[in-house]
Amino acid sequence: MSRGRKKITPNGLDWESLFNKSVGSYFEYIIHSLGQKYSNQVVSENTPFPLPNDWTWSKFADIAELADNLNIEAKLPPETLIHYVDIDAIDNNAYRIREPKLKTVSELSSRARRVLKKGYLMYSLVRPYLNNIAIVEEDKEYYIGSTGFAVFKINQLDSQFIKLWLLSDYVKARFLDMISGFNSPSITMEQFLTTWIPVPPLEVQTKLLDFVDAFQSNTIVSDKAYFDSETEENVLELHESQLMCNQLSTELTHQLDLVKQLRQSFLREAMQGKLVEPNNDGETGQQLLEKIKVEKAQLIAAKKLKKEKDLPPIKAEEIPGAAFRFDIPEHWTWCRLGEVIYDTEGGKSPNCLHQPVVNDEWGVIKTTAIQEMSFLQDENKVLPSNFIVNEQYKIFEGDVLITRAGPKNRVGIVCCVEHLSKNLMLSDKTIRIKHSKELLNPKFIALALNSPLLKPFIENKMVGMADSQVNISQDNMKALPIPLPPLSEQRRIVEKLESLMQTCDALEASIKSSQVQNQQLLQQVLREALRK
């Protein structure tokens, strides 16, 4: 293709999707450029920017023909079928109506009033930043839209031209400044109608839209000047810059995924005893397990620990060696979580203020406070001042916590509380794992339960009607099989993993910094283009 036009389709990128993302900016850039080249107009303080000499600025109120309003409840029998379009029926990627809802008058609210006709354009006044725009493509009997839309046509302008202008940065910024309301942030019809729109001659519209159509499908005809070769070339170069930025963004996202895989690989090797050299002090995992059992028996005899029913021996098929090729060193041993911990205990979730604690207030943690590698103490909600916090619910440094209920991807997440400076308690969706502080390393427990080799066992214990809400009982947690190395080896594994995870953290931070810089660069390119 000539005139510098290249077919740029990097792996993982969709030309049309990237075009749709910025088509409003491109369209405004084109109009800006033409105005700078072909204008000697004196622009008033109110109009956005200069236009070519044969263009004019108008307000929607002056040139738009609004759709009729039909009081369907008063004019039509209750059983009359209506083709109804609300915001949910708009495809805001393709800018079209997906499928009208077929309902009777009696089923619809008084908001169903805008009469829709072929060629009219619908623009949602509710959350306008979501770009719920559609061109009505056909006529239907009793075709009605919600009063949440501005529905109109402009005889001097093609509907596609209007749509592109409504996607421009000027319009989006204007409406964002005007928006009001909490539950349904909106602009008013009056604010919409007092918005400026450029009006070019019909033949210019046709040329611009021909170019935009060819641009969108990447089928620009070689050696053809659609409306202005220089401006066309500049906007294509602008899109090429965006493609390059998006290609870099895709690569950075891939790199973040690789860092995540690296973390999982380290955890996998740690639980297979491959991360550090074997223990050389003669102790085995089995001997450590016996020490823990003796300690628990002493605490039960002293009535400091409640006796629980014995856990069944681990069956051969429960050990993940065959299914996951999960072999452990000979001096380690397999055991159930309940054998090496004292107990598990949960919390409560009273009605709280939806704000984090400050000063000496008490708060209950959210499940998001528990992350695989860290405890986020600011993820909490303030408890009512009259709520008395039971000692057994309080969180302390050194606690091992696990999420027991919520979305599937948030259940079974384990962390060790290393630093705590706030007054916090467990929620009813989180559990503390009580353990011996002398015979078990708490960080090792968390790392083991978070490892990709043990996650399948946790997932198999989850129950629930849907992935959006599952849970795992405390008894099922205690039945989980885990590998147990000697205590000194646990400590060395944790120390090695922490060092490796710090390296991963640094890599991740560097990649995320590059992502921010990449986005800033793209925005700067678009801003500079509009300033030229």
N, C-alpha and C positions, 0 to 999 in steps of 0.2 A: 504494500500500500504506500502511496506517495504522500507528500506533504508532511512527513514525519509521523504519520499515523501507524502505530504498531498494534498488532493483536496481542494484548498482554493478558494471559490467563495463567498466572502462577498456580502451582499445586495448592489445592485446598481453598482456592478463592473463586468466587463467582462474579464475573464481570457485572452482570445485571444487578445482583444484590448490592454490590459496592456502589454502583451507580445510583440505585434508589436511595441509598443512605444519604447521599449528598446532592441529589438532583436539584433541590431547592436552592442550595448555595451556588451551584453552577448556573442556574437560570438567572439568579440575581446578578451574578458576575457578568453574564452576557449582556444584560440590560445596562449595567454600570458602564461596561466597556463601550457599548454603542453610544451611550449618552456622552461619554468623554470625547469620542471621536467625531460625532456628528451633531453637536449641539452648540447653539449660541443663545439658548434660552436663559432668562433670568429666573432662577429658582427661588421661590418664596421660602420663608423660614419653616413653614409647615410641611412642605413636600419633602419626600425622603432624599432625592438626589436628581441631578440633571437627566433629562431624557433626550433622545434624538429629536430634531426639529419637527418631524412630522408625527411625533407621539404627543399624548397629553396625559396628565394626571387627572383621575376622577375618584370620587368616593363611591363605595358600593351603594350607598343610599341614593345616589343620583342616577345610577345606570342599571342597578339590579332590579329584576322583576321577581318579586317574592312569590312563593307558592301560596295557593289558597289554603285557608284553614277550614277544616270540616268538623263541625261539632257532631261527631258520630253518634253520641248518646242521644242527642235530640233529633237528629235527621234520619237515623237508620234503625230498623227493628233490632232488638237484642241478639237475635239468632243470625244476623247477617255476617257472612264470612269476610274478614279483612286480611289483606296481605300487609302485614305490619313489619316495619323496619325500625329497630332500636339500635343503640350503639353496638351491642353484641353481634349484630348482623353484618357489621362492616369489617371487611378485610383491609386493615390499614397497612398492608404491604403491597397489595395489588390495587388498592384504592377502588374497590368495587363492592357491591352488595353480594354477600355470600348466598344467602337464601332467606327470603322474607318468611316471617312466622305467620302461619295461617291460623287465625283465632277469630272467635265471634266477638261482636261488639261488647257483649256482657262480660267477656274475659279481659277486656282492655281497660286501661285507666284513661282519665281525661287528657293525659299527655299525648295520646294518639290522635293527632289532628292535621299534620302537614300533608297536603295532597301531593303525591309524587307523580311526575310525568317524565317521559323519555327526554333526555338531554339536560334535565335539571341537575344541579350539583348540590350535594349534601355536605355540610361542614358542621362537625360537632362543636357546640359551644361549651360542652362539658369536657374538662381536661383536654383542651385544644392541643397541648403538647404531644398528645398521643397520635396526632395526625389521622383521626377517624374521618376520612374524606372519601366520598364515592360519587361517581357519575351514574345517574339512573339510566340504565341501558335499554329498558323496554317499558311499555305501558301495560298495566294490569288493572282489572276492575277493582275498585276500592283499594287502591295502592296508597298506604298511609305511613307517614314517618312520625317519629317522636318530636315533640316541641323542643327537645334538647338540640335539635339541628337548626341551622339556618339553611333553608332550601330555596334555591333561586336559579335564575338563568340571566345571562347578559347577552343581548342580541348582538352587540358589537364584538364580543369575544368568544373564542372557541372554549368549550368547557375544559379541555386539556390545558390551555393557556392559563385559565383561572386556577386550576389545580396546582400547577407549577408555582404560581405566585403565592398561593396559600402555604406552600412548603418553603418559601424563602426565609432567610434569616431575619429579614426586616419584619415580616408578619409574625414569625414565631416569637421574636424578642418583644414586640409590641404587646402581644396577647399575654405573654408571661408576666409582664409588668402590671397588666390590668387584672389578672386573675384574682378571684376572691372566693371565699367559702372553704370550709374544712372537709366535710364529707364528700361533697361533689364540687371541687374547685372549678369555677366557670367564668366565662365572660358574658356580658349581656348582649342582646341583639343590637342595642344602640351602639355599643362599642365596636361590634363587628361592622355595622353599616357606616360608621365614620372612618373606616380604614381606607387608606389610599390604594389604588390599583392602577398600574400603567396601561394605557390603551394605545396600541400601535395600529397602523393601517392593516387591513385584512390580508393583503399580499405578504406583508412582513410576518404576520402571525403564522401564515402557512409555511414560509421558509424556516422560521425558528422551530416550529413543531416537526417539520420534516427532518431537520438536523437532530433534534432531541430524540426522535424515534430511532433514527439510524445510530445515534450515539449509544442509546440504551442497549441495543442489540449487537453493538460493535460491528455494524455493517456499513460504516461510512464509505461512500463511493469515492474511489481515487479520482483526483483531479477535478472534483466538483466543489465549487464554492456555493454553499447553501445560502449564506447571507453576508458573511464577511470573513475572508480566509484567515486573517490575522487573529481575530477573536476566536474563531473556531480552533485554530492551532493552540492558542493559549489555554482554552478550556480543556482540550484533550491532554495537554501537558499537566494541567492541574489534576486531572483524573489519574494520570500516570503516577504522579507524586503520591496520591492517595493509595494506589495499588501497591506501591513500594512500601509505604508505611504499614499497610495491612499485611503485606507479606512478612514484614519484620515482626509485626504483632503476632502473627500465626507462629512464627519460629520461636518467639519468646514464650508463648503459651506452651509450645511443645517442650521447651527447655524446662519450664516449671513442672511439667508432667514427668520429665526425666528425673528431676530432683526428688519428686515424690516417690518414683520407683526406686531411686537410690536409697531413700530412707527405709522403704520396705525390704529391700535387699539386705541392708545392714541388720534389721530386726530379725529377718529370716535366718541369717548366718549366726546371729547371737544365740537364737533358740536351738540351733543345731550344734553349739559348742565349737564353731569354726572361727569365732572372732578373736579369741585369746588362747594362749597356750593352756593345756590341761593343768589342773591343780597338782601341786607336787608336795602338799603337806600330809598326804595319806588319807584325808577324810573323803568319804563318798557321800553322794546325795542320800543314799539309804540310811546312813548313819545320822545325818542331819535330820531326816524325817523321824527317826526313832527318838532323837532328843526333843523334838517338838511335841511328839506324842506324850513323852514323859512329863514335860512342862505342863501340857494341857491337863493331864491326869491330876497333877498336883493342884492346879488352880480349881479343878472341879471338886477335889476333896476338901479344899479350903472354902468351898462355896463362893468362889470369886468368878466362876464360869459355869454356865449352865450345861449340863450333860445333854448331848444330842444323840440321836440314834446313829449307829455306825453306818458309814457309807459302804456300798458294795465294792468289792474288788474291781479294778479296771479290767475289762475284758480285752482280749487281744484285738478285736475289731475296733475298739474305741481308740487304740493308739494309732496315730495318723502315719505310721511308718509306711504302710503299703499304699494307702490312698494318696499321700502327699510326699512320699519319699522323705519322711521326716525321721531321720536317724539321729539319736543322741549319743554322746560318749558313754562308754561302759560304766564309768564311775558316777554318772548321773542316774536318777531314777524317775519313773513316772509315778504321779500320785494325783489325787483329786484335790482341787482347791480347798475344799472343806477340811482336808486332813492337815493342812499346813497353816490354816488361819484359825483364830479363835471363834469368830462369828461375823455375821453381817448385820447391819442395822440401817433402817431408813429414817426419813424425816417427815415433815409436814409442810403443807402449802396453804397457809391461811390467806385470806384476801389481803393484798398488799398494794401499796402505791407503786405505779409503774415508773420508778426512778431509782437510781442507785443510792446506796447509803453514803452518808457523809458524817464526819466526826465520830460521835459515840453511838450513832444509831445502829440498830440490828437489822440485818437483811437475810432473806432466804435466797439461795443461789438458783440461777436458771440452769437448765441442762447444758446450755452453751458455755457455762463456766468450765466445764470439763472437756478439755481437748486432749488429743493423744499424747502430746509432748509437754503440756503445760496446764496450769490452773489459772483461769482468768477471773480474779477476785472481783473485778468491777462488773461482771455479768451477774447482777443481783437485783432484787426488788426490796424496797423498804418495808419492814414489818410494822404493823400498827403499834403505837406507843404502849398500848395496854396489853400487848401479847407477852406472856411470860415464856421465855425460852428455856425449855427443858435441857438439862445438862447433856443428856444423851444425844441431842440433836446438834450440839455445837461442833464446829469444824476447827481442827487444830493442825498446826504444822506437823508434817509426817504422815497425815491421813492418806489412805488410798481410797479414792472415790470412783464410783462407776455409775453410769446412767442406766436406769432399768426400764424406762418407758418413754415413748415418743415416736417420731418417725424412724423407720428402720435404719437409716444411715446415721442416726444419732444415739442408738441404743447399743450398749456394750462398750462404750468408750470409757477408757480408764486413765486416771492421772494420779500423780503423787503431789500433794500440797507441800511445796517447798518453802514458800514465803507467804506470810499472811499478816496483814496489817489492819484488817477490818473485822468487825463482829459479824460472823456469818453462821448460818445453820443449814442443815440438809433440807432439801425439798422432798416431797413424797415420790418424786421421780428419780431420786438419786440415792445411792447406798454407800455406806462406809464399810470397808473391809478391815476388820479388827485383826491384828496380828501381833506376834512377838517382835518386840523391837530389838531383841538381842540375837535372835536366831534366824531372822528373815529380813532381807533387804527390801524395803517398800518399793523402791524404784524398779527393782527387778520384777516384782509382781506386776506392776503397771506395764512395763515393757513386754513381759511375756504375754499378758492378756491382749495387748494391742498388736502383737505380731501377726503377720498375714497367715502364719501356719496354724494359729489357734483361733483366728476369727471365724472360720467355718463352723467350729464347735459351738461358739457363742450364738451364731446365726441360727443353728439348728435347734437351739433351745428357746428361740423367740416364738411367741404366739400372738395372734391378732387377726382381725378380719381383713385388714389391708395394710400395705406398707407404710401408710401415713400414720398409723398408730399401732405399735406393737409393744410388747413388754417381755421381760424375763424375770422369773421369780427368784427369790433368794435361794430356795432349795436347788433350783436348776443351776444357779451360779456355783454353788458349793460342789456340785457334781462334775464341774468342768475338769478335764484332765490337763495337767501342766507338767512340764519337765522341771526337775529340781536338781540343780548342781550344788556343790558345797558352798558354804556361806562366803568363804574368801574368794571363790570364783565368781559368785554373784556380784560381789563388789567390783571385781576387775572388769567384768562384762559391762556393768553400768558405767564405770569410768571410761571405758573405751567407746561405748555408744555415745556418751555425752560429748566426747571430743569429736566424733564423726558427725553427730547431729549439729554441733556448732558450725562445722564446715558447711553442712547443708543449709543451715540458716543464713550463712554469709552468701552462699550462692543464690539462694532464693531472694534475699534482699537486693542483691545486685541486679538480678533479672527484673524484679518488680520496679526498681528504679529506672531501668531501661524502658520498661513499658510506659511509665509516666512520661518520660522524656519523649518517647515516640508519639504519644497522644498529643503532647504539647506542641511538638513539631508540626503535626498534621493540622491542628487548629491554627497555628501561626501561619502556615502556608495559605489556608483559606482566608484568614484575616488580611494578610498582606495582599492577596489577590484582589480583594474587594476595595482596598485602599488605593490601588493603582489608578 
